Amino acid sequence: MGSGMRKELATASVFACALVTGLTATEAPAAISASAVTPSTARIATIFPSDAGDLGPEIERVALTSRDRVVRAADDGRWSGVPIVADDATALLDQLVTAERAVRDPAETGAELAFMGHLQQLVYRRLIERPDLRDGVFSAIPQDLRGAADLNLAASADLYLFGPGGARELPAWRIVSAPPMSALLADYREAEAAFGVPWYYLAAVNLVETRMGRIRGDSYAGAQGPMQFMPKTWDMYGEGDINDAHDAILAAGRYLSAAGAPDKIEKAIWMYNHDNEYVDAVMKYAEVMRADPSAFRGYYGWQVYFVTTSGTFLLPVGWSKD
């Protein structure tokens, strides 16, 4: 198998963490509507880099608690908080539309773009957790966003089913910044040109496997690197460093091509990870990017959460279990 990715890693990936710091220096902040965030009673524990050991101490971080604080954050140019998702259908719809439009707006850059990608991710998570809100939200989504919303919700639900849900402790990972967006896109395109695998499938695999390379650490089965290769598979298809994003993405293109992509892309992705929900999620995220390449900008902002029997934990850049 091209990837030894275990289900616990996908569980973490679907619910992903703190704001992205890997944007290029030229991507300056731009103005965003304060309606992007609405208060919520939901709480997610955040594990900070200084925390070590198992689940304790569990530090809860809720950076934004009211619209007024969001407005002040926007005025001050600081978008470093964790988005707070709404608990009612009307406000959640507003958040979904705001986030989806923001990540597709080329004028939206920097920390605000990262914030909106994170908000987008958490909105779909809320819709999975709260099925009572779905009809009210989806019945009113603008037509131009409906297809992407359907696919995003379905893919996220696939990964929710893909996860084990029984982890008792946090994984032995280290969370790092993702490579710059432009560098990842260049790597996907290079692999596409070399091996014929469309870039959006590589991006979708990278998203699901390690949140664009944010997760550093072996899977339960021993898979490694941003594209999660088993060492023996890497010996066959990899060149260079298994932990280097460029080398790993090219190896993924090489492997998927050997497995039948692009003509038999679904089969090739199944060879990458033998799980139907995994395959379906990758295919759906890829379809969103195929239809609208700017959707990648939103996925780039998705962060790392990990679900345990003790709750859901936000693992920010810099966190390490050791």
C-alpha positions in Angstrom: 0.0 0.0 0.0 1.3 3.5 -0.9 0.3 4.9 2.5 0.2 3.2 5.9 -2.1 6.0 7.1 -4.1 4.7 10.0 -7.6 5.8 10.9 -6.6 7.8 13.9 -4.7 10.2 11.7 -7.6 10.8 9.4 -9.8 11.5 12.4 -7.4 14.2 13.5 -7.2 15.5 10.0 -11.0 16.0 9.5 -11.2 18.2 12.6 -8.3 20.3 12.2 -6.1 23.7 14.5 -4.5 27.0 15.3 -4.0 29.5 12.6 -1.6 28.9 9.7 1.7 30.7 9.8 3.1 29.3 6.5 1.7 32.1 4.2 4.2 34.0 2.1 5.3 37.4 3.3 3.8 39.0 0.3 0.3 37.9 1.2 -0.7 40.9 3.2 -4.0 41.0 5.2 -7.1 42.4 3.7 -10.4 43.6 5.2 -13.1 41.0 6.2 -16.7 41.3 7.3 -17.1 40.9 11.1 -20.1 38.7 10.4 -17.7 35.8 9.8 -17.8 34.8 13.4 -20.7 34.3 15.8 -20.5 33.4 19.5 -21.0 29.8 20.5 -21.3 27.8 23.7 -19.1 25.1 22.2 -15.7 24.6 23.8 -12.6 22.8 22.4 -9.5 22.1 24.5 -6.3 23.4 23.0 -3.0 21.7 23.8 -0.2 24.3 23.8 3.5 23.6 22.9 4.5 23.8 26.5 2.2 20.9 27.5 3.8 17.5 27.7 2.7 14.0 28.5 -0.8 12.6 28.0 -4.0 14.7 28.0 -3.1 16.9 30.9 -3.2 19.7 31.7 -6.2 20.3 29.5 -6.1 24.0 28.6 -9.2 25.4 27.1 -8.8 28.2 24.7 -11.7 30.2 23.4 -10.1 33.4 21.9 -13.2 35.1 20.6 -16.4 35.3 22.7 -18.4 38.0 21.1 -19.0 39.9 17.9 -17.5 43.0 19.5 -14.2 41.3 20.2 -14.2 40.0 16.5 -14.7 43.6 15.3 -11.8 44.9 17.5 -9.6 42.0 16.3 -10.3 43.0 12.7 -9.7 46.7 13.4 -6.4 45.9 15.0 -5.3 43.6 12.2 -5.1 40.6 14.4 -6.7 37.3 13.2 -5.0 35.0 15.6 -8.1 33.6 17.4 -9.8 30.4 16.9 -13.2 30.8 15.1 -16.3 30.3 17.1 -19.0 28.6 15.2 -22.7 29.3 15.6 -25.3 27.2 17.2 -28.3 28.2 15.1 -29.0 27.6 11.4 -29.3 31.2 10.4 -26.0 32.3 11.8 -24.3 29.1 10.7 -25.5 29.7 7.1 -24.0 33.2 7.3 -20.7 31.7 8.5 -20.6 29.1 5.8 -21.3 31.6 3.0 -18.9 34.1 4.4 -16.1 31.6 4.6 -16.7 29.9 1.2 -16.8 33.3 -0.5 -13.7 34.6 1.3 -11.5 31.7 0.4 -12.4 32.2 -3.2 -11.7 35.9 -3.2 -8.2 36.6 -4.6 -8.1 39.8 -2.5 -8.4 37.8 0.7 -4.9 37.0 1.8 -2.7 36.5 4.8 -3.9 35.8 8.3 -7.5 36.7 7.4 -7.5 34.1 4.7 -6.1 31.5 7.1 -8.8 32.4 9.6 -11.6 32.0 7.0 -10.2 28.6 6.0 -10.3 27.5 9.6 -13.8 28.8 10.0 -14.9 26.9 6.9 -13.5 23.7 8.4 -15.3 24.2 11.7 -18.6 25.0 10.1 -18.7 21.7 8.4 -17.7 20.0 11.6 -20.6 21.7 13.4 -23.0 20.5 10.6 -21.8 16.9 11.2 -22.2 17.2 15.0 -25.6 18.9 14.7 -27.8 17.2 12.1 -30.7 19.2 13.3 -29.2 22.3 11.7 -28.4 20.8 8.3 -31.8 21.3 6.6 -32.0 24.9 7.7 -28.5 25.6 6.4 -28.5 23.7 3.2 -31.9 24.8 2.1 -30.6 28.3 1.8 -27.1 28.0 0.5 -26.7 30.0 -2.7 -26.7 27.9 -5.8 -23.1 28.8 -6.8 -21.8 27.4 -3.5 -24.2 24.4 -3.1 -22.1 21.9 -5.0 -18.9 22.6 -3.0 -20.9 22.6 0.2 -22.5 19.2 -0.5 -19.1 17.7 -1.3 -17.3 19.2 1.7 -19.9 18.0 4.1 -20.0 14.5 2.6 -16.2 14.2 2.6 -15.9 15.4 6.2 -18.6 12.8 7.1 -16.6 10.1 5.3 -13.6 10.9 7.5 -15.7 11.1 10.6 -16.8 7.5 9.8 -13.2 6.6 8.9 -11.9 7.5 12.3 -11.8 5.0 15.3 -13.3 7.3 17.9 -11.7 5.3 20.7 -8.2 6.9 21.2 -7.4 7.4 24.9 -4.3 9.6 24.5 -2.8 12.1 22.1 -0.6 10.8 19.4 3.2 11.0 19.3 3.2 13.8 16.8 4.8 17.2 16.3 2.8 19.9 14.7 4.7 22.2 12.3 3.8 25.0 9.9 2.7 23.9 6.4 5.0 24.8 3.5 4.0 28.0 1.8 0.9 27.7 -0.3 2.7 28.7 -3.5 5.4 26.0 -2.9 2.8 23.3 -2.4 1.0 24.2 -5.6 4.3 24.2 -7.5 5.1 20.7 -6.2 1.6 19.4 -7.1 1.9 20.9 -10.6 5.4 19.4 -11.0 4.2 16.0 -10.1 1.2 16.4 -12.4 3.5 17.3 -15.3 5.9 14.4 -14.5 3.4 11.6 -13.9 0.0 12.8 -15.3 -1.8 12.8 -11.9 -4.0 15.9 -11.7 -2.7 18.3 -9.0 -6.0 18.4 -7.1 -5.8 14.7 -6.3 -2.3 15.1 -4.8 -3.6 18.2 -2.8 -6.5 16.2 -1.5 -4.3 13.3 -0.4 -1.9 15.8 1.3 -4.9 17.4 3.0 -6.4 14.2 4.4 -3.1 12.6 5.3 -1.3 15.3 7.3 -3.2 18.6 6.8 -0.7 19.8 4.1 2.3 18.5 6.1 1.5 20.0 9.5 1.5 16.6 11.2 5.0 15.2 11.7 5.2 11.7 13.1 4.8 8.0 12.2 1.3 6.5 11.9 0.4 3.5 13.9 1.5 1.3 11.0 4.8 3.2 10.6 4.0 5.5 7.6 6.1 8.6 7.5 6.2 12.1 6.0 3.7 14.6 4.7 2.2 12.0 2.2 2.5 9.1 4.7 4.6 6.5 3.0 5.6 3.2 4.5 9.4 2.9 4.4 9.3 -0.1 2.0 7.0 1.7 -0.4 9.2 4.7 -0.2 12.2 2.6 -1.2 10.3 1.7 -4.4 8.8 5.0 -5.3 10.5 7.7 -3.3 13.6 9.8 -4.1 15.2 12.1 -1.6 13.8 12.7 1.8 10.6 11.1 2.9 9.9 14.1 5.2 10.4 16.7 2.5 7.2 18.0 1.0 8.6 18.3 -2.6 10.1 14.8 -2.5 7.0 13.2 -0.9 4.6 14.8 -3.3 6.6 13.7 -6.3 6.7 10.2 -4.8 2.9 10.2 -4.4 2.5 11.2 -8.0 4.9 8.4 -9.1 3.0 5.8 -6.9 -0.5 6.9 -8.0 0.6 6.8 -11.7 2.0 3.2 -11.2 -1.3 2.3 -9.5 -3.4 3.4 -12.5 -3.9 7.2 -12.3 -5.2 9.2 -13.9 -7.4 6.8 -15.9 -8.1 4.6 -12.9 -7.7 7.3 -10.2 -10.2 5.9 -7.8 -8.5 2.5 -7.8 -5.1 4.2 -7.4 -6.3 6.1 -4.4 -7.7 2.9 -2.9 -4.2 1.4 -3.4 -2.8 4.4 -1.5 -5.1 3.6 1.4 -7.4 0.6 1.5 -10.5 2.2 2.9 -13.6 3.2 1.0 -14.4 6.3 3.2 -10.9 7.5 2.7 -11.1 7.1 -1.1 -14.5 8.8 -1.2 -13.3 11.8 0.9 -10.2 12.3 -1.3 -12.3 12.1 -4.4 -14.8 14.7 -3.1 -12.2 17.2 -1.9 -10.4 16.8 -5.3 -13.6 17.4 -7.2 -14.2 20.7 -5.3 -10.7 21.8 -6.3 -11.1 20.6 -9.9 -14.3 22.6 -10.3 -12.7 25.7 -8.6 -9.0 25.7 -8.0 -9.3 28.6 -5.6 -10.9 26.2 -3.1 -7.4 25.0 -2.3 -6.9 28.3 -0.5 -9.6 27.3 2.0 -8.3 23.8 2.6 -4.8 25.2 3.2 -6.2 26.9 6.3 -7.6 23.7 7.8 -6.0 22.7 11.0 -5.2 19.7 13.2 -7.7 18.5 15.8 -7.6 15.1 17.5 -10.6 13.3 18.9 -10.1 11.2 22.1 -12.4 9.6 24.6 -11.7 12.7 26.8 -12.8 15.2 24.1 -11.6 17.0 21.0 -8.2 18.6 21.2 -6.8 21.4 19.1 -3.1 20.8 18.3 -1.4 24.1 17.2 1.8 24.6 15.4 4.6 23.9 17.9 2.8 21.3 19.8 4.6 18.0 20.6 3.7 15.2 22.9 7.3 14.8 24.0 
